Amino acid sequence: MDTPQNTDNALAEQIVERWAKGKPLLDTTGKPSGYYRLTNYLRDYIATHKTLPTGIHTMPDGRDRNNNIEPSFPVNFDTIP
């Protein structure tokens, strides 16, 4: 059954997949660095604001599987196809 949360999650994943195209993949996950942070950020943003982000947003610092700090990074949502 489609719920608003399932729809938001699917939309976030589609946007992140488009953002990820052409970025180098990590050996450990097969995804680019920041993939999961961006996914979680988008899910929260869409649920809170009931709209998609526009412009440049800074993703928060994160931690990898080894507890190493991963730096924040900007994402320009206006340039994601």
Secondary structure, 3 states (H helix, E strand, C coil): CCCHHHHHHHHHHHHHHHHHCCCCECCCCCCECCHHHHHHHHHHHHHHHCCCCCCEEEECCEECCCCCEECCEEEEHHHCC
